[in-house]
Amino acid sequence: LKSVITPEIEQKMLQHTPIRRLGQPQDIANAALFLCSPAASWVSGQILTVSGGGVQELN
């Protein structure tokens, strides 16, 4: 993502992300690995939003 956005746009995006960093592919991979792991064996019918809090910031 950083290769296609300007520094100004990046700063605006970061202002709306409570974690104050852009997401990385590894962030999504970690969520997927959790859902595939035994640790998630009791998780069902949930929506896991991996957004760094950006979705809640927009609400």
mmJSON file of the N, C-alpha and C atoms, coordinates in Angstrom:
{"data_MODEL":{"atom_site":{
"group_PDB":["ATOM","ATOM","ATOM","ATOM","ATOM","ATOM","ATOM","ATOM","ATOM","ATOM","ATOM","ATOM","ATOM","ATOM","ATOM","ATOM","ATOM","ATOM","ATOM","ATOM","ATOM","ATOM","ATOM","ATOM","ATOM","ATOM","ATOM","ATOM","ATOM","ATOM","ATOM","ATOM","ATOM","ATOM","ATOM","ATOM","ATOM","ATOM","ATOM","ATOM","ATOM","ATOM","ATOM","ATOM","ATOM","ATOM","ATOM","ATOM","ATOM","ATOM","ATOM","ATOM","ATOM","ATOM","ATOM","ATOM","ATOM","ATOM","ATOM","ATOM","ATOM","ATOM","ATOM","ATOM","ATOM","ATOM","ATOM","ATOM","ATOM","ATOM","ATOM","ATOM","ATOM","ATOM","ATOM","ATOM","ATOM","ATOM","ATOM","ATOM","ATOM","ATOM","ATOM","ATOM","ATOM","ATOM","ATOM","ATOM","ATOM","ATOM","ATOM","ATOM","ATOM","ATOM","ATOM","ATOM","ATOM","ATOM","ATOM","ATOM","ATOM","ATOM","ATOM","ATOM","ATOM","ATOM","ATOM","ATOM","ATOM","ATOM","ATOM","ATOM","ATOM","ATOM","ATOM","ATOM","ATOM","ATOM","ATOM","ATOM","ATOM","ATOM","ATOM","ATOM","ATOM","ATOM","ATOM","ATOM","ATOM","ATOM","ATOM","ATOM","ATOM","ATOM","ATOM","ATOM","ATOM","ATOM","ATOM","ATOM","ATOM","ATOM","ATOM","ATOM","ATOM","ATOM","ATOM","ATOM","ATOM","ATOM","ATOM","ATOM","ATOM","ATOM","ATOM","ATOM","ATOM","ATOM","ATOM","ATOM","ATOM","ATOM","ATOM","ATOM","ATOM","ATOM","ATOM","ATOM","ATOM","ATOM","ATOM","ATOM","ATOM","ATOM","ATOM","ATOM","ATOM"],
"id":[1,2,3,4,5,6,7,8,9,10,11,12,13,14,15,16,17,18,19,20,21,22,23,24,25,26,27,28,29,30,31,32,33,34,35,36,37,38,39,40,41,42,43,44,45,46,47,48,49,50,51,52,53,54,55,56,57,58,59,60,61,62,63,64,65,66,67,68,69,70,71,72,73,74,75,76,77,78,79,80,81,82,83,84,85,86,87,88,89,90,91,92,93,94,95,96,97,98,99,100,101,102,103,104,105,106,107,108,109,110,111,112,113,114,115,116,117,118,119,120,121,122,123,124,125,126,127,128,129,130,131,132,133,134,135,136,137,138,139,140,141,142,143,144,145,146,147,148,149,150,151,152,153,154,155,156,157,158,159,160,161,162,163,164,165,166,167,168,169,170,171,172,173,174,175,176,177],
"type_symbol":["N","C","C","N","C","C","N","C","C","N","C","C","N","C","C","N","C","C","N","C","C","N","C","C","N","C","C","N","C","C","N","C","C","N","C","C","N","C","C","N","C","C","N","C","C","N","C","C","N","C","C","N","C","C","N","C","C","N","C","C","N","C","C","N","C","C","N","C","C","N","C","C","N","C","C","N","C","C","N","C","C","N","C","C","N","C","C","N","C","C","N","C","C","N","C","C","N","C","C","N","C","C","N","C","C","N","C","C","N","C","C","N","C","C","N","C","C","N","C","C","N","C","C","N","C","C","N","C","C","N","C","C","N","C","C","N","C","C","N","C","C","N","C","C","N","C","C","N","C","C","N","C","C","N","C","C","N","C","C","N","C","C","N","C","C","N","C","C","N","C","C","N","C","C","N","C","C"],
"label_atom_id":["N","CA","C","N","CA","C","N","CA","C","N","CA","C","N","CA","C","N","CA","C","N","CA","C","N","CA","C","N","CA","C","N","CA","C","N","CA","C","N","CA","C","N","CA","C","N","CA","C","N","CA","C","N","CA","C","N","CA","C","N","CA","C","N","CA","C","N","CA","C","N","CA","C","N","CA","C","N","CA","C","N","CA","C","N","CA","C","N","CA","C","N","CA","C","N","CA","C","N","CA","C","N","CA","C","N","CA","C","N","CA","C","N","CA","C","N","CA","C","N","CA","C","N","CA","C","N","CA","C","N","CA","C","N","CA","C","N","CA","C","N","CA","C","N","CA","C","N","CA","C","N","CA","C","N","CA","C","N","CA","C","N","CA","C","N","CA","C","N","CA","C","N","CA","C","N","CA","C","N","CA","C","N","CA","C","N","CA","C","N","CA","C","N","CA","C","N","CA","C","N","CA","C","N","CA","C"],
"label_alt_id":[null,null,null,null,null,null,null,null,null,null,null,null,null,null,null,null,null,null,null,null,null,null,null,null,null,null,null,null,null,null,null,null,null,null,null,null,null,null,null,null,null,null,null,null,null,null,null,null,null,null,null,null,null,null,null,null,null,null,null,null,null,null,null,null,null,null,null,null,null,null,null,null,null,null,null,null,null,null,null,null,null,null,null,null,null,null,null,null,null,null,null,null,null,null,null,null,null,null,null,null,null,null,null,null,null,null,null,null,null,null,null,null,null,null,null,null,null,null,null,null,null,null,null,null,null,null,null,null,null,null,null,null,null,null,null,null,null,null,null,null,null,null,null,null,null,null,null,null,null,null,null,null,null,null,null,null,null,null,null,null,null,null,null,null,null,null,null,null,null,null,null,null,null,null,null,null,null],
"label_comp_id":["LEU","LEU","LEU","LYS","LYS","LYS","SER","SER","SER","VAL","VAL","VAL","ILE","ILE","ILE","THR","THR","THR","PRO","PRO","PRO","GLU","GLU","GLU","ILE","ILE","ILE","GLU","GLU","GLU","GLN","GLN","GLN","LYS","LYS","LYS","MET","MET","MET","LEU","LEU","LEU","GLN","GLN","GLN","HIS","HIS","HIS","THR","THR","THR","PRO","PRO","PRO","ILE","ILE","ILE","ARG","ARG","ARG","ARG","ARG","ARG","LEU","LEU","LEU","GLY","GLY","GLY","GLN","GLN","GLN","PRO","PRO","PRO","GLN","GLN","GLN","ASP","ASP","ASP","ILE","ILE","ILE","ALA","ALA","ALA","ASN","ASN","ASN","ALA","ALA","ALA","ALA","ALA","ALA","LEU","LEU","LEU","PHE","PHE","PHE","LEU","LEU","LEU","CYS","CYS","CYS","SER","SER","SER","PRO","PRO","PRO","ALA","ALA","ALA","ALA","ALA","ALA","SER","SER","SER","TRP","TRP","TRP","VAL","VAL","VAL","SER","SER","SER","GLY","GLY","GLY","GLN","GLN","GLN","ILE","ILE","ILE","LEU","LEU","LEU","THR","THR","THR","VAL","VAL","VAL","SER","SER","SER","GLY","GLY","GLY","GLY","GLY","GLY","GLY","GLY","GLY","VAL","VAL","VAL","GLN","GLN","GLN","GLU","GLU","GLU","LEU","LEU","LEU","ASN","ASN","ASN"],
"label_asym_id":["A","A","A","A","A","A","A","A","A","A","A","A","A","A","A","A","A","A","A","A","A","A","A","A","A","A","A","A","A","A","A","A","A","A","A","A","A","A","A","A","A","A","A","A","A","A","A","A","A","A","A","A","A","A","A","A","A","A","A","A","A","A","A","A","A","A","A","A","A","A","A","A","A","A","A","A","A","A","A","A","A","A","A","A","A","A","A","A","A","A","A","A","A","A","A","A","A","A","A","A","A","A","A","A","A","A","A","A","A","A","A","A","A","A","A","A","A","A","A","A","A","A","A","A","A","A","A","A","A","A","A","A","A","A","A","A","A","A","A","A","A","A","A","A","A","A","A","A","A","A","A","A","A","A","A","A","A","A","A","A","A","A","A","A","A","A","A","A","A","A","A","A","A","A","A","A","A"],
"label_entity_id":["1","1","1","1","1","1","1","1","1","1","1","1","1","1","1","1","1","1","1","1","1","1","1","1","1","1","1","1","1","1","1","1","1","1","1","1","1","1","1","1","1","1","1","1","1","1","1","1","1","1","1","1","1","1","1","1","1","1","1","1","1","1","1","1","1","1","1","1","1","1","1","1","1","1","1","1","1","1","1","1","1","1","1","1","1","1","1","1","1","1","1","1","1","1","1","1","1","1","1","1","1","1","1","1","1","1","1","1","1","1","1","1","1","1","1","1","1","1","1","1","1","1","1","1","1","1","1","1","1","1","1","1","1","1","1","1","1","1","1","1","1","1","1","1","1","1","1","1","1","1","1","1","1","1","1","1","1","1","1","1","1","1","1","1","1","1","1","1","1","1","1","1","1","1","1","1","1"],
"label_seq_id":[1,1,1,2,2,2,3,3,3,4,4,4,5,5,5,6,6,6,7,7,7,8,8,8,9,9,9,10,10,10,11,11,11,12,12,12,13,13,13,14,14,14,15,15,15,16,16,16,17,17,17,18,18,18,19,19,19,20,20,20,21,21,21,22,22,22,23,23,23,24,24,24,25,25,25,26,26,26,27,27,27,28,28,28,29,29,29,30,30,30,31,31,31,32,32,32,33,33,33,34,34,34,35,35,35,36,36,36,37,37,37,38,38,38,39,39,39,40,40,40,41,41,41,42,42,42,43,43,43,44,44,44,45,45,45,46,46,46,47,47,47,48,48,48,49,49,49,50,50,50,51,51,51,52,52,52,53,53,53,54,54,54,55,55,55,56,56,56,57,57,57,58,58,58,59,59,59],
"pdbx_PDB_ins_code":[null,null,null,null,null,null,null,null,null,null,null,null,null,null,null,null,null,null,null,null,null,null,null,null,null,null,null,null,null,null,null,null,null,null,null,null,null,null,null,null,null,null,null,null,null,null,null,null,null,null,null,null,null,null,null,null,null,null,null,null,null,null,null,null,null,null,null,null,null,null,null,null,null,null,null,null,null,null,null,null,null,null,null,null,null,null,null,null,null,null,null,null,null,null,null,null,null,null,null,null,null,null,null,null,null,null,null,null,null,null,null,null,null,null,null,null,null,null,null,null,null,null,null,null,null,null,null,null,null,null,null,null,null,null,null,null,null,null,null,null,null,null,null,null,null,null,null,null,null,null,null,null,null,null,null,null,null,null,null,null,null,null,null,null,null,null,null,null,null,null,null,null,null,null,null,null,null],
"Cartn_x":[0.824,0.0,0.865,1.963,2.8,3.369,3.455,4.02,3.032,1.749,0.752,0.061,0.424,-0.183,0.876,0.454,1.381,1.529,2.604,2.764,1.592,1.017,-0.115,-1.337,-1.609,-2.74,-2.475,-1.243,-0.9,-1.173,-0.789,-1.025,-2.518,-3.322,-4.773,-5.338,-4.835,-5.287,-4.917,-3.709,-3.245,-4.048,-4.556,-5.375,-6.673,-7.121,-8.365,-8.131,-6.918,-6.584,-6.035,-6.781,-6.333,-4.946,-4.567,-3.255,-2.136,-2.48,-1.549,-0.449,-0.823,0.076,-0.774,-0.222,-0.919,-0.795,-1.822,-1.791,-0.805,-0.319,0.617,-0.043,0.394,-0.157,-0.07,0.976,1.142,0.015,-0.552,-1.67,-2.876,-3.161,-4.267,-3.926,-2.689,-2.258,-2.368,-2.003,-2.096,-3.537,-4.47,-5.885,-6.351,-5.953,-6.335,-5.737,-4.484,-3.851,-4.553,-4.952,-5.702,-6.988,-7.744,-9.022,-8.847,-7.696,-7.415,-6.792,-6.498,-5.79,-6.751,-6.244,-7.061,-7.546,-6.829,-7.234,-8.594,-9.001,-10.286,-11.358,-11.126,-12.062,-13.451,-13.585,-14.873,-15.461,-14.811,-15.283,-16.191,-17.407,-18.317,-19.253,-19.623,-20.59,-20.146,-18.878,-18.36,-17.79,-17.797,-17.113,-15.877,-14.723,-13.462,-12.983,-13.081,-12.646,-11.191,-10.327,-8.9,-8.592,-8.743,-8.638,-7.804,-7.194,-6.455,-7.362,-8.644,-9.604,-10.151,-9.714,-10.148,-11.634,-12.26,-13.698,-14.458,-14.061,-14.735,-14.516,-13.373,-13.066,-14.016,-14.438,-15.317,-16.764,-17.131,-18.53,-18.847],
"Cartn_y":[-1.195,0.0,1.253,1.22,2.418,2.836,1.908,2.259,3.009,3.034,3.681,4.874,5.222,6.39,7.431,8.671,9.758,9.859,10.488,10.681,11.449,12.382,13.157,12.258,11.395,10.472,9.49,9.028,8.11,8.762,10.011,10.711,10.826,11.106,11.184,9.825,8.764,7.417,7.101,7.463,7.172,7.932,9.101,9.882,9.155,8.264,7.529,6.083,5.779,4.435,4.534,4.071,4.199,3.61,2.577,1.96,2.821,3.727,4.698,4.055,2.995,2.423,1.749,1.647,0.945,-0.556,-1.265,-2.714,-3.337,-4.49,-5.257,-6.585,-7.211,-8.524,-9.52,-9.428,-10.34,-10.179,-8.978,-8.76,-9.612,-9.678,-10.502,-11.983,-12.335,-13.728,-14.208,-13.363,-13.752,-14.04,-13.231,-13.47,-14.793,-15.045,-16.298,-17.503,-17.387,-18.491,-18.752,-17.687,-17.867,-18.641,-18.229,-18.886,-20.355,-20.699,-22.087,-22.902,-22.253,-22.925,-23.517,-24.421,-24.963,-23.876,-22.773,-21.685,-21.109,-21.276,-20.748,-21.832,-22.966,-24.088,-23.787,-22.807,-22.47,-21.213,-20.676,-19.48,-19.919,-19.397,-19.706,-18.53,-18.32,-17.294,-15.878,-15.603,-14.274,-13.626,-12.318,-11.55,-10.957,-11.305,-10.806,-9.677,-8.463,-7.304,-7.016,-7.117,-6.872,-5.551,-4.456,-3.129,-2.145,-2.603,-1.671,-0.671,-0.97,-0.074,0.984,0.983,2.009,2.009,0.849,0.772,1.447,1.198,1.834,3.336,3.77,5.205,5.92,5.26,5.882,5.94,5.12,5.091,6.255],
"Cartn_z":[0.0,0.0,0.0,0.728,0.822,-0.526,-1.464,-2.766,-3.643,-3.271,-4.123,-3.472,-2.234,-1.602,-1.289,-1.278,-0.957,0.562,1.027,2.476,3.1,2.353,2.876,3.099,2.132,2.271,3.407,3.515,4.605,5.956,6.123,7.388,7.693,6.672,6.881,7.29,6.676,7.033,8.483,8.876,10.229,11.277,10.926,11.86,12.205,11.333,11.549,11.964,12.39,12.839,14.258,15.261,16.646,16.919,16.202,16.421,15.832,14.94,14.336,13.496,12.797,11.797,10.739,9.545,8.475,8.696,8.3,8.421,7.451,7.84,7.028,6.653,5.565,5.216,6.376,7.169,8.304,9.327,9.436,10.357,9.958,8.675,8.183,8.343,8.021,8.147,9.594,10.545,11.958,12.361,11.88,12.189,11.577,10.34,9.679,10.402,10.813,11.546,12.871,13.551,14.797,14.543,13.519,13.241,12.856,12.303,11.908,13.039,14.142,15.229,16.26,17.091,18.176,19.146,19.242,20.143,19.763,18.519,18.053,17.965,18.607,18.468,19.032,19.891,20.479,19.853,18.852,18.151,17.012,16.999,15.893,15.664,14.419,14.081,14.377,14.262,14.56,13.308,13.31,12.27,12.919,12.412,12.951,12.046,12.536,11.762,12.1,11.117,11.304,10.607,11.367,10.75,11.56,12.633,13.473,14.176,14.221,14.845,13.918,12.673,11.732,11.463,11.466,11.213,12.347,13.594,14.718,14.712,14.28,14.225,13.275,12.208,11.224,11.692,12.672,13.147,14.023],
"occupancy":[1.0,1.0,1.0,1.0,1.0,1.0,1.0,1.0,1.0,1.0,1.0,1.0,1.0,1.0,1.0,1.0,1.0,1.0,1.0,1.0,1.0,1.0,1.0,1.0,1.0,1.0,1.0,1.0,1.0,1.0,1.0,1.0,1.0,1.0,1.0,1.0,1.0,1.0,1.0,1.0,1.0,1.0,1.0,1.0,1.0,1.0,1.0,1.0,1.0,1.0,1.0,1.0,1.0,1.0,1.0,1.0,1.0,1.0,1.0,1.0,1.0,1.0,1.0,1.0,1.0,1.0,1.0,1.0,1.0,1.0,1.0,1.0,1.0,1.0,1.0,1.0,1.0,1.0,1.0,1.0,1.0,1.0,1.0,1.0,1.0,1.0,1.0,1.0,1.0,1.0,1.0,1.0,1.0,1.0,1.0,1.0,1.0,1.0,1.0,1.0,1.0,1.0,1.0,1.0,1.0,1.0,1.0,1.0,1.0,1.0,1.0,1.0,1.0,1.0,1.0,1.0,1.0,1.0,1.0,1.0,1.0,1.0,1.0,1.0,1.0,1.0,1.0,1.0,1.0,1.0,1.0,1.0,1.0,1.0,1.0,1.0,1.0,1.0,1.0,1.0,1.0,1.0,1.0,1.0,1.0,1.0,1.0,1.0,1.0,1.0,1.0,1.0,1.0,1.0,1.0,1.0,1.0,1.0,1.0,1.0,1.0,1.0,1.0,1.0,1.0,1.0,1.0,1.0,1.0,1.0,1.0,1.0,1.0,1.0,1.0,1.0,1.0],
"B_iso_or_equiv":[0.0,0.0,0.0,0.0,0.0,0.0,0.0,0.0,0.0,0.0,0.0,0.0,0.0,0.0,0.0,0.0,0.0,0.0,0.0,0.0,0.0,0.0,0.0,0.0,0.0,0.0,0.0,0.0,0.0,0.0,0.0,0.0,0.0,0.0,0.0,0.0,0.0,0.0,0.0,0.0,0.0,0.0,0.0,0.0,0.0,0.0,0.0,0.0,0.0,0.0,0.0,0.0,0.0,0.0,0.0,0.0,0.0,0.0,0.0,0.0,0.0,0.0,0.0,0.0,0.0,0.0,0.0,0.0,0.0,0.0,0.0,0.0,0.0,0.0,0.0,0.0,0.0,0.0,0.0,0.0,0.0,0.0,0.0,0.0,0.0,0.0,0.0,0.0,0.0,0.0,0.0,0.0,0.0,0.0,0.0,0.0,0.0,0.0,0.0,0.0,0.0,0.0,0.0,0.0,0.0,0.0,0.0,0.0,0.0,0.0,0.0,0.0,0.0,0.0,0.0,0.0,0.0,0.0,0.0,0.0,0.0,0.0,0.0,0.0,0.0,0.0,0.0,0.0,0.0,0.0,0.0,0.0,0.0,0.0,0.0,0.0,0.0,0.0,0.0,0.0,0.0,0.0,0.0,0.0,0.0,0.0,0.0,0.0,0.0,0.0,0.0,0.0,0.0,0.0,0.0,0.0,0.0,0.0,0.0,0.0,0.0,0.0,0.0,0.0,0.0,0.0,0.0,0.0,0.0,0.0,0.0,0.0,0.0,0.0,0.0,0.0,0.0],
"pdbx_formal_charge":[null,null,null,null,null,null,null,null,null,null,null,null,null,null,null,null,null,null,null,null,null,null,null,null,null,null,null,null,null,null,null,null,null,null,null,null,null,null,null,null,null,null,null,null,null,null,null,null,null,null,null,null,null,null,null,null,null,null,null,null,null,null,null,null,null,null,null,null,null,null,null,null,null,null,null,null,null,null,null,null,null,null,null,null,null,null,null,null,null,null,null,null,null,null,null,null,null,null,null,null,null,null,null,null,null,null,null,null,null,null,null,null,null,null,null,null,null,null,null,null,null,null,null,null,null,null,null,null,null,null,null,null,null,null,null,null,null,null,null,null,null,null,null,null,null,null,null,null,null,null,null,null,null,null,null,null,null,null,null,null,null,null,null,null,null,null,null,null,null,null,null,null,null,null,null,null,null],
"auth_seq_id":[1,1,1,2,2,2,3,3,3,4,4,4,5,5,5,6,6,6,7,7,7,8,8,8,9,9,9,10,10,10,11,11,11,12,12,12,13,13,13,14,14,14,15,15,15,16,16,16,17,17,17,18,18,18,19,19,19,20,20,20,21,21,21,22,22,22,23,23,23,24,24,24,25,25,25,26,26,26,27,27,27,28,28,28,29,29,29,30,30,30,31,31,31,32,32,32,33,33,33,34,34,34,35,35,35,36,36,36,37,37,37,38,38,38,39,39,39,40,40,40,41,41,41,42,42,42,43,43,43,44,44,44,45,45,45,46,46,46,47,47,47,48,48,48,49,49,49,50,50,50,51,51,51,52,52,52,53,53,53,54,54,54,55,55,55,56,56,56,57,57,57,58,58,58,59,59,59],
"auth_comp_id":["LEU","LEU","LEU","LYS","LYS","LYS","SER","SER","SER","VAL","VAL","VAL","ILE","ILE","ILE","THR","THR","THR","PRO","PRO","PRO","GLU","GLU","GLU","ILE","ILE","ILE","GLU","GLU","GLU","GLN","GLN","GLN","LYS","LYS","LYS","MET","MET","MET","LEU","LEU","LEU","GLN","GLN","GLN","HIS","HIS","HIS","THR","THR","THR","PRO","PRO","PRO","ILE","ILE","ILE","ARG","ARG","ARG","ARG","ARG","ARG","LEU","LEU","LEU","GLY","GLY","GLY","GLN","GLN","GLN","PRO","PRO","PRO","GLN","GLN","GLN","ASP","ASP","ASP","ILE","ILE","ILE","ALA","ALA","ALA","ASN","ASN","ASN","ALA","ALA","ALA","ALA","ALA","ALA","LEU","LEU","LEU","PHE","PHE","PHE","LEU","LEU","LEU","CYS","CYS","CYS","SER","SER","SER","PRO","PRO","PRO","ALA","ALA","ALA","ALA","ALA","ALA","SER","SER","SER","TRP","TRP","TRP","VAL","VAL","VAL","SER","SER","SER","GLY","GLY","GLY","GLN","GLN","GLN","ILE","ILE","ILE","LEU","LEU","LEU","THR","THR","THR","VAL","VAL","VAL","SER","SER","SER","GLY","GLY","GLY","GLY","GLY","GLY","GLY","GLY","GLY","VAL","VAL","VAL","GLN","GLN","GLN","GLU","GLU","GLU","LEU","LEU","LEU","ASN","ASN","ASN"],
"auth_asym_id":["A","A","A","A","A","A","A","A","A","A","A","A","A","A","A","A","A","A","A","A","A","A","A","A","A","A","A","A","A","A","A","A","A","A","A","A","A","A","A","A","A","A","A","A","A","A","A","A","A","A","A","A","A","A","A","A","A","A","A","A","A","A","A","A","A","A","A","A","A","A","A","A","A","A","A","A","A","A","A","A","A","A","A","A","A","A","A","A","A","A","A","A","A","A","A","A","A","A","A","A","A","A","A","A","A","A","A","A","A","A","A","A","A","A","A","A","A","A","A","A","A","A","A","A","A","A","A","A","A","A","A","A","A","A","A","A","A","A","A","A","A","A","A","A","A","A","A","A","A","A","A","A","A","A","A","A","A","A","A","A","A","A","A","A","A","A","A","A","A","A","A","A","A","A","A","A","A"],
"auth_atom_id":["N","CA","C","N","CA","C","N","CA","C","N","CA","C","N","CA","C","N","CA","C","N","CA","C","N","CA","C","N","CA","C","N","CA","C","N","CA","C","N","CA","C","N","CA","C","N","CA","C","N","CA","C","N","CA","C","N","CA","C","N","CA","C","N","CA","C","N","CA","C","N","CA","C","N","CA","C","N","CA","C","N","CA","C","N","CA","C","N","CA","C","N","CA","C","N","CA","C","N","CA","C","N","CA","C","N","CA","C","N","CA","C","N","CA","C","N","CA","C","N","CA","C","N","CA","C","N","CA","C","N","CA","C","N","CA","C","N","CA","C","N","CA","C","N","CA","C","N","CA","C","N","CA","C","N","CA","C","N","CA","C","N","CA","C","N","CA","C","N","CA","C","N","CA","C","N","CA","C","N","CA","C","N","CA","C","N","CA","C","N","CA","C","N","CA","C","N","CA","C","N","CA","C","N","CA","C"],
"pdbx_PDB_model_num":[1,1,1,1,1,1,1,1,1,1,1,1,1,1,1,1,1,1,1,1,1,1,1,1,1,1,1,1,1,1,1,1,1,1,1,1,1,1,1,1,1,1,1,1,1,1,1,1,1,1,1,1,1,1,1,1,1,1,1,1,1,1,1,1,1,1,1,1,1,1,1,1,1,1,1,1,1,1,1,1,1,1,1,1,1,1,1,1,1,1,1,1,1,1,1,1,1,1,1,1,1,1,1,1,1,1,1,1,1,1,1,1,1,1,1,1,1,1,1,1,1,1,1,1,1,1,1,1,1,1,1,1,1,1,1,1,1,1,1,1,1,1,1,1,1,1,1,1,1,1,1,1,1,1,1,1,1,1,1,1,1,1,1,1,1,1,1,1,1,1,1,1,1,1,1,1,1]
}}}
